[in-house]
Amino acid sequence: MKKQTFALYFGNRGFMPAELIEGARQDMAKAVTDAGFDYLMMDAGATRYGAVATRDEGQLYHDWLKSHEGEYDGVILCMPIFIDENGAVAALQDAGVPILMQAYPDEIGKMDFKHRRDAFCGKFSVTDVFYQYRIPFTVLKPHAVHPLTEAFRRNLDDFAAVCRVVKGMKRFNLGCIGARTTAFKTVRFDEVALQRYGINVESFDLSELIWKVGKKSDDDPAVQAKKERLENYADFSRVPAANLHTLAKISVVIDEYIREYHLDALTLRCWNEMETILRVCPCVLISELNDRGIACSCEIDLTSAISMHAMQLASGKPTACLDWNNNYGEDENKVILFHCGPVAQTLMAGKGTVTEHKMFAKGDPGSGWGSNEGRIAAFDMTYSNCFTENGKLKIYTAEAKITDDPIEPQFFGCGGVAEIPNLQDKLIRLAKTGFKHHTTVGVGHMKAVLDEALGTYLGYELTEIEG
């Protein structure tokens, strides 16, 4: 896999010490490489001291950057000293990728004219002018930071995550297999609004999927390979052979949609036609897709697939769409998050057991094989969801944790206990601002990364649920 690559920009101002520029070029190249990334750096001889100090030098950098378009995921704007902001604007106003502002700190004992940097102050001059020009940029803590520190290493990791989300979300294809279930008005969305955010929705009638499944034979090599994959993925020991073959065929057909239409994420109408006609429940197939890095939501909750895709890009790990389902006893800061069985296996505490979906089995025995039951593992999490309104895409992000608190064995499906500070206030806020009964969860705390990528660069309308 190609490493993420950053274009390095170094600023200067005519009367500042030249030797600080050379040191910064060496420091930044080492910092980026040591963190596991690649870099592009304009030749030091192209400008005075190897940095940009004038509009003309900024135009040189602009043209150099343009010649490498598509080769870099973000730009690191390095301020070894108080730099010239006009050259920076000329250089980066058409960068088209996230820009990280980095300013060198001054050192006590090195505050003479030869060594003093003043980048702490100069950073504000650059951010101010970029704001005036409406050039989006990223600033992280601390305000001034040396490239060869652990703090800047964390900045690089966060910035890389921002770049992944921006790159992956700027334009992507989202498959919608099936129409919204009539009763579920909670999952309505505006397809034209999504297109304006670069999200292209490809819709498929569920009857076509059912027809394609009917044409597959049990001995089709693709079906046999998928059957083996599924049996290794979860415990299918209880599933009748005919139902397992049907699940394998559905998975093969979904893969065909993904390949043909270059789908990056999916949502699926998971009930009740698959159960009544095909006699299966596709939960475990959704689980397996998420483990493969293809965000997939159930119940045609297409906007949940959007937040899942964003978190997956940020963390590099699977995500899940869950119900805000049950209180956890008397603890007002804990809630059981649940779905029937679409949680990625790697997010579960143990190997899932594929069972008959109990909701369908109650009224129509034998109709719901495919629910991947178990418990969600304990981990620090980010939770998020979004919806469309008046042409806008509105999203919230927040952080909490999934605990290892027990859930009684009789609780069906796949659930976990989330501990969320000030949960009751947040639930009121969610209800008052139009968010649905689903939330999506990802591994790790990434609110700042998501807010930066989605708000600063992609124009999502952020909703704060803290109060």
C-alpha positions as CSV (number, residue, x, y, z in Angstrom):
1,M,0.0,0.0,0.0
2,K,1.3,3.4,-1.0
3,K,2.3,5.5,2.0
4,Q,0.6,8.8,2.7
5,T,2.6,11.6,1.3
6,F,2.9,15.2,2.4
7,A,4.2,18.1,0.4
8,L,6.5,20.2,2.6
9,Y,6.4,24.0,2.4
10,F,9.0,26.2,4.2
11,G,8.4,29.9,4.7
12,N,10.9,32.7,5.2
13,R,11.1,36.4,5.7
14,G,14.0,38.4,4.3
15,F,15.8,39.5,7.4
16,M,15.4,36.3,9.4
17,P,18.4,33.9,10.0
18,A,19.0,31.6,6.9
19,E,20.6,28.8,8.9
20,L,17.3,28.1,10.6
21,I,15.7,27.3,7.3
22,E,18.2,24.5,6.5
23,G,17.7,23.0,9.9
24,A,14.0,23.0,9.4
25,R,14.2,21.2,6.1
26,Q,16.3,18.5,7.7
27,D,14.1,18.2,10.8
28,M,10.8,18.0,8.9
29,A,12.1,15.4,6.4
30,K,13.2,13.2,9.4
31,A,10.0,13.8,11.3
32,V,7.8,12.7,8.5
33,T,9.9,9.7,7.5
34,D,10.2,8.5,11.1
35,A,6.4,8.7,11.4
36,G,6.1,6.3,8.5
37,F,5.1,8.8,5.8
38,D,6.6,10.0,2.6
39,Y,7.2,13.6,1.5
40,L,7.8,15.8,-1.5
41,M,10.1,18.8,-1.1
42,M,11.0,21.4,-3.6
43,D,14.7,21.7,-4.4
44,A,16.5,24.0,-2.0
45,G,18.1,25.8,-4.9
46,A,14.8,26.9,-6.4
47,T,14.4,29.8,-3.9
48,R,16.6,31.8,-1.7
49,Y,17.6,29.7,1.3
50,G,15.3,26.9,0.2
51,A,12.2,28.7,1.4
52,V,9.4,31.0,0.2
53,A,9.7,34.7,1.1
54,T,8.1,36.6,-1.7
55,R,5.0,36.3,-4.0
56,D,7.3,35.4,-6.9
57,E,8.8,32.5,-4.9
58,G,5.3,31.6,-3.8
59,Q,4.3,31.3,-7.5
60,L,7.3,29.0,-8.1
61,Y,6.1,26.8,-5.3
62,H,2.6,26.9,-6.6
63,D,3.7,25.7,-10.0
64,W,5.9,23.0,-8.5
65,L,3.0,21.8,-6.4
66,K,0.7,21.8,-9.4
67,S,3.3,19.6,-11.3
68,H,2.9,17.0,-8.5
69,E,-0.9,17.1,-8.3
70,G,-2.3,13.8,-7.2
71,E,1.0,12.7,-5.6
72,Y,0.4,14.3,-2.1
73,D,-2.4,13.9,0.5
74,G,-1.7,17.1,2.4
75,V,0.7,20.0,2.8
76,I,2.7,20.8,5.9
77,L,3.4,24.5,6.1
78,C,6.5,24.8,8.2
79,M,7.3,28.1,9.9
80,P,10.9,28.0,11.1
81,I,10.6,31.7,11.8
82,F,8.1,34.5,11.4
83,I,7.4,33.9,7.7
84,D,6.0,36.0,4.8
85,E,2.3,35.3,4.6
86,N,1.8,36.7,1.1
87,G,4.2,34.2,-0.4
88,A,2.4,31.4,1.5
89,V,-1.0,32.5,0.0
90,A,0.4,32.6,-3.5
91,A,1.9,29.1,-3.0
92,L,-1.0,27.3,-1.4
93,Q,-4.3,28.9,-2.4
94,D,-4.9,26.2,-5.0
95,A,-3.4,23.3,-3.0
96,G,-6.8,21.5,-2.8
97,V,-5.8,19.3,0.1
98,P,-5.6,19.8,3.9
99,I,-2.8,22.2,5.1
100,L,-1.2,21.7,8.5
101,M,0.2,24.9,10.1
102,Q,3.4,24.1,12.1
103,A,5.4,26.8,13.9
104,Y,8.8,26.3,15.6
105,P,9.0,27.1,19.3
106,D,11.7,29.5,20.7
107,E,14.1,28.2,23.3
108,I,15.0,29.9,26.5
109,G,18.7,30.9,26.2
110,K,18.5,31.3,22.4
111,M,16.5,34.5,22.2
112,D,19.2,36.6,20.6
113,F,18.7,37.9,17.0
114,K,20.7,35.0,15.5
115,H,18.5,32.3,17.0
116,R,15.1,33.9,17.9
117,R,12.3,32.7,15.7
118,D,9.1,34.6,16.5
119,A,7.1,31.8,14.8
120,F,4.7,31.7,17.7
121,C,3.5,35.2,16.7
122,G,4.0,34.7,12.9
123,K,1.6,31.7,12.9
124,F,-1.2,34.1,13.6
125,S,-0.2,36.3,10.7
126,V,-0.5,33.3,8.4
127,T,-3.7,31.9,9.8
128,D,-5.3,35.4,9.7
129,V,-4.5,36.0,6.0
130,F,-5.5,32.4,5.1
131,Y,-8.8,33.1,6.8
132,Q,-9.2,36.3,4.8
133,Y,-8.6,34.4,1.5
134,R,-10.9,31.5,2.6
135,I,-8.1,29.0,2.4
136,P,-8.9,26.1,4.8
137,F,-6.2,25.0,7.1
138,T,-5.5,22.9,10.2
139,V,-4.1,24.0,13.5
140,L,-3.3,21.6,16.3
141,K,-2.0,21.7,19.9
142,P,0.5,22.9,21.0
143,H,0.6,26.3,19.1
144,A,4.4,26.0,18.6
145,V,6.0,22.6,18.4
146,H,9.3,21.3,17.2
147,P,9.1,18.6,14.5
148,L,11.4,16.2,16.4
149,T,9.1,15.8,19.4
150,E,6.5,13.3,20.4
151,A,3.9,16.1,20.4
152,F,4.5,16.7,16.7
153,R,4.4,13.0,16.0
154,R,0.9,12.9,17.4
155,N,0.1,15.9,15.2
156,L,1.3,14.1,12.2
157,D,-0.9,11.0,13.0
158,D,-3.9,13.2,13.5
159,F,-3.3,15.2,10.3
160,A,-2.8,12.0,8.3
161,A,-6.2,10.8,9.6
162,V,-7.7,14.2,8.5
163,C,-6.2,13.8,5.1
164,R,-7.6,10.2,4.7
165,V,-11.1,11.3,5.6
166,V,-11.0,14.3,3.3
167,K,-9.5,12.3,0.4
168,G,-11.9,9.4,0.9
169,M,-15.0,11.5,1.5
170,K,-14.5,14.3,-1.1
171,R,-16.0,12.0,-3.8
172,F,-17.3,8.5,-3.2
173,N,-19.9,6.0,-4.3
174,L,-22.6,4.7,-1.9
175,G,-24.7,1.8,-2.9
176,C,-28.3,1.6,-1.8
177,I,-29.7,-1.9,-2.3
178,G,-33.5,-1.7,-1.8
179,A,-36.0,1.0,-1.1
180,R,-36.7,2.4,2.3
181,T,-38.9,0.1,4.3
182,T,-42.3,1.9,4.4
183,A,-42.5,2.1,8.2
184,F,-39.0,3.6,8.6
185,K,-39.3,7.3,7.9
186,T,-36.4,7.8,10.3
187,V,-34.0,6.9,7.5
188,R,-35.2,9.3,4.8
189,F,-32.5,11.3,3.0
190,D,-32.0,13.9,0.2
191,E,-30.0,12.3,-2.6
192,V,-29.4,15.6,-4.4
193,A,-28.1,17.2,-1.2
194,L,-25.7,14.3,-0.8
195,Q,-24.4,14.8,-4.4
196,R,-23.4,18.3,-3.6
197,Y,-21.1,16.9,-0.9
198,G,-19.6,14.6,-3.4
199,I,-21.6,11.5,-2.3
200,N,-22.9,9.7,-5.4
201,V,-25.8,7.3,-4.6
202,E,-26.3,4.3,-6.8
203,S,-29.7,2.7,-6.2
204,F,-30.7,-0.9,-6.9
205,D,-34.0,-2.6,-6.6
206,L,-34.0,-5.5,-4.1
207,S,-36.0,-7.6,-6.6
208,E,-33.0,-7.5,-8.9
209,L,-30.8,-8.9,-6.1
210,I,-33.3,-11.6,-5.4
211,W,-33.4,-12.5,-9.1
212,K,-29.6,-12.6,-9.4
213,V,-29.4,-14.8,-6.3
214,G,-31.9,-17.2,-7.9
215,K,-29.7,-17.6,-10.9
216,K,-26.6,-18.7,-8.8
217,S,-26.0,-22.4,-8.4
218,D,-24.7,-24.0,-5.3
219,D,-21.6,-25.4,-7.1
220,D,-20.6,-22.0,-8.6
221,P,-16.9,-21.6,-7.7
222,A,-17.6,-18.0,-6.4
223,V,-20.4,-19.3,-4.2
224,Q,-18.3,-22.2,-2.9
225,A,-15.4,-19.8,-2.1
226,K,-17.8,-17.5,-0.3
227,K,-19.3,-20.3,1.6
228,E,-15.8,-21.3,2.9
229,R,-15.0,-17.7,3.7
230,L,-18.2,-17.3,5.8
231,E,-17.7,-20.6,7.6
232,N,-14.2,-19.4,8.6
233,Y,-15.6,-16.0,9.6
234,A,-18.2,-16.9,12.1
235,D,-19.7,-20.1,13.7
236,F,-22.2,-21.4,11.1
237,S,-22.6,-24.8,12.8
238,R,-26.3,-24.3,13.5
239,V,-27.2,-23.0,10.0
240,P,-28.9,-25.4,7.6
241,A,-26.9,-26.0,4.5
242,A,-29.5,-24.5,2.1
243,N,-29.6,-21.3,4.1
244,L,-25.8,-21.1,4.2
245,H,-25.7,-21.4,0.4
246,T,-28.3,-18.7,0.0
247,L,-26.2,-16.4,2.2
248,A,-23.1,-17.1,0.2
249,K,-25.0,-16.3,-3.0
250,I,-26.3,-13.0,-1.7
251,S,-22.7,-12.1,-0.7
252,V,-21.4,-12.9,-4.1
253,V,-24.1,-10.8,-5.7
254,I,-23.3,-7.8,-3.4
255,D,-19.7,-8.2,-4.4
256,E,-20.7,-8.0,-8.0
257,Y,-22.5,-4.7,-7.4
258,I,-19.4,-3.4,-5.5
259,R,-17.1,-4.2,-8.4
260,E,-19.3,-3.1,-11.2
261,Y,-20.3,0.3,-9.7
262,H,-17.1,0.9,-7.7
263,L,-19.0,1.2,-4.5
264,D,-17.1,2.5,-1.4
265,A,-19.9,2.0,1.1
266,L,-23.3,0.3,1.2
267,T,-26.7,0.3,2.8
268,L,-29.0,-2.7,2.6
269,R,-32.8,-3.3,2.9
270,C,-32.4,-6.2,5.3
271,W,-36.1,-7.0,6.0
272,N,-38.5,-8.4,5.5
273,E,-38.3,-9.7,1.9
274,M,-35.0,-11.5,2.3
275,E,-36.6,-13.4,5.2
276,T,-39.9,-14.2,3.6
277,I,-38.6,-14.9,0.1
278,L,-35.0,-16.1,0.6
279,R,-35.4,-17.4,4.2
280,V,-32.3,-15.7,5.4
281,C,-31.3,-12.6,7.4
282,P,-28.2,-10.8,6.0
283,C,-26.8,-9.5,9.3
284,V,-23.6,-11.7,9.1
285,L,-23.0,-10.5,5.5
286,I,-23.1,-6.9,6.7
287,S,-20.7,-7.8,9.5
288,E,-18.3,-9.4,7.0
289,L,-18.4,-6.4,4.7
290,N,-17.5,-4.1,7.5
291,D,-14.5,-6.3,8.4
292,R,-13.4,-6.1,4.8
293,G,-13.3,-2.3,5.0
294,I,-16.5,-1.7,3.1
295,A,-18.8,0.3,5.5
296,C,-22.3,-1.2,5.3
297,S,-25.4,-0.2,7.3
298,C,-28.6,-2.1,7.6
299,E,-32.3,-0.9,7.3
300,I,-31.5,1.4,4.4
301,D,-30.0,3.8,6.9
302,L,-27.8,5.4,4.2
303,T,-26.7,8.4,6.2
304,S,-25.3,6.0,8.9
305,A,-23.1,4.5,6.2
306,I,-21.7,8.0,5.6
307,S,-20.6,8.4,9.2
308,M,-19.3,4.8,9.3
309,H,-17.2,5.4,6.2
310,A,-15.7,8.6,7.7
311,M,-14.8,6.8,10.9
312,Q,-13.3,3.9,9.1
313,L,-11.1,6.2,7.0
314,A,-10.0,8.0,10.2
315,S,-9.2,4.9,12.3
316,G,-8.4,2.3,9.6
317,K,-10.7,-0.1,11.6
318,P,-14.3,-1.4,11.1
319,T,-17.3,0.5,12.3
320,A,-20.9,-0.5,13.2
321,C,-24.4,0.9,13.0
322,L,-26.3,0.3,16.3
323,D,-29.6,1.2,18.0
324,W,-29.8,3.4,21.0
325,N,-31.7,0.4,22.5
326,N,-31.9,0.0,26.3
327,N,-31.2,1.7,29.6
328,Y,-28.6,-0.2,31.7
329,G,-30.4,-0.6,35.0
330,E,-30.3,2.6,37.1
331,D,-27.1,4.0,35.7
332,E,-28.1,7.1,33.8
333,N,-24.7,7.3,32.0
334,K,-24.9,3.8,30.5
335,V,-26.9,2.5,27.6
336,I,-27.1,-0.8,25.7
337,L,-26.2,-0.3,22.0
338,F,-27.5,-3.2,19.9
339,H,-28.3,-4.5,16.5
340,C,-29.5,-7.9,15.4
341,G,-26.1,-9.1,14.3
342,P,-24.3,-6.9,11.7
343,V,-21.4,-6.0,14.0
344,A,-17.9,-6.7,12.5
345,Q,-16.4,-9.8,14.0
346,T,-13.2,-7.8,15.0
347,L,-15.4,-5.5,17.2
348,M,-16.9,-8.5,19.0
349,A,-15.6,-10.0,22.3
350,G,-15.6,-13.5,20.8
351,K,-16.5,-15.4,17.6
352,G,-20.1,-14.7,16.7
353,T,-22.6,-17.5,16.5
354,V,-24.9,-17.3,13.4
355,T,-28.5,-18.0,14.5
356,E,-32.0,-17.7,13.3
357,H,-33.2,-14.1,13.9
358,K,-35.5,-14.4,16.9
359,M,-37.9,-11.6,15.7
360,F,-38.7,-13.5,12.5
361,A,-38.6,-17.0,14.0
362,K,-41.4,-16.0,16.4
363,G,-44.0,-15.6,13.6
364,D,-42.3,-17.5,10.7
365,P,-39.9,-20.2,11.9
366,G,-37.0,-20.9,9.6
367,S,-37.2,-17.5,7.9
368,G,-34.3,-15.6,9.5
369,W,-31.0,-17.5,9.4
370,G,-28.0,-15.1,9.5
371,S,-28.0,-13.1,12.7
372,N,-24.4,-13.0,14.0
373,E,-25.0,-13.1,17.8
374,G,-22.5,-12.2,20.5
375,R,-21.3,-9.3,22.5
376,I,-19.4,-6.1,21.5
377,A,-15.8,-5.9,22.9
378,A,-14.7,-3.2,25.3
379,F,-12.9,-0.3,23.6
380,D,-12.6,3.5,23.5
381,M,-15.1,4.7,20.9
382,T,-16.3,7.6,18.8
383,Y,-20.0,7.7,18.0
384,S,-21.6,9.7,15.3
385,N,-24.5,10.1,12.9
386,C,-25.8,12.4,10.2
387,F,-28.9,13.4,8.3
388,T,-29.9,15.7,5.5
389,E,-32.0,18.8,6.0
390,N,-32.7,21.8,3.7
391,G,-29.8,20.8,1.4
392,K,-27.3,20.5,4.3
393,L,-25.6,17.4,5.7
394,K,-25.7,17.7,9.5
395,I,-23.5,15.5,11.7
396,Y,-22.6,15.0,15.3
397,T,-19.4,13.4,16.7
398,A,-18.7,12.5,20.4
399,E,-16.4,10.2,22.4
400,A,-17.1,7.6,25.0
401,K,-16.3,3.9,25.7
402,I,-17.8,0.5,25.3
403,T,-17.4,-1.3,28.7
404,D,-17.1,-4.9,29.6
405,D,-20.3,-4.7,31.7
406,P,-22.3,-8.0,31.3
407,I,-25.5,-8.3,29.4
408,E,-27.7,-11.3,30.3
409,P,-27.4,-14.3,28.0
410,Q,-31.1,-14.1,27.0
411,F,-30.5,-10.8,25.3
412,F,-30.5,-11.7,21.6
413,G,-28.4,-10.2,18.8
414,C,-25.1,-8.3,19.3
415,G,-25.0,-5.7,22.1
416,G,-22.6,-3.8,24.2
417,V,-22.8,-1.4,27.1
418,A,-21.7,2.2,26.4
419,E,-20.7,4.5,29.2
420,I,-21.2,8.1,28.0
421,P,-20.7,11.1,30.3
422,N,-23.8,13.3,30.7
423,L,-25.7,10.8,28.6
424,Q,-29.2,12.1,29.5
425,D,-28.3,15.6,28.4
426,K,-26.9,14.3,25.1
427,L,-30.0,12.2,24.4
428,I,-32.2,15.3,24.9
429,R,-29.9,17.2,22.5
430,L,-30.1,14.4,19.9
431,A,-33.9,14.3,20.1
432,K,-34.2,18.0,19.8
433,T,-31.9,18.3,16.8
434,G,-33.5,15.6,14.7
435,F,-31.1,12.7,14.9
436,K,-32.5,9.1,14.6
437,H,-32.5,6.0,16.8
438,H,-29.3,4.8,15.3
439,T,-25.8,5.8,16.1
440,T,-22.6,4.5,14.5
441,V,-19.4,3.6,16.5
442,G,-15.8,3.4,15.6
443,V,-12.7,2.4,17.5
444,G,-10.7,5.1,19.2
445,H,-11.2,8.7,20.0
446,M,-11.3,10.7,16.8
447,K,-13.9,13.5,17.3
448,A,-11.2,16.2,16.7
449,V,-10.1,14.5,13.5
450,L,-13.6,14.0,12.2
451,D,-14.7,17.6,13.0
452,E,-11.7,19.0,11.3
453,A,-12.0,16.9,8.1
454,L,-15.8,17.1,7.8
455,G,-16.3,20.7,9.1
456,T,-13.2,22.6,7.9
457,Y,-12.6,20.9,4.5
458,L,-15.9,19.2,3.4
459,G,-18.5,21.7,4.6
460,Y,-20.6,19.4,6.8
461,E,-22.7,21.2,9.4
462,L,-21.4,20.2,12.8
463,T,-23.9,19.7,15.7
464,E,-22.4,19.8,19.1
465,I,-24.3,17.5,21.5
466,E,-22.5,18.4,24.7
467,G,-25.2,21.0,25.6
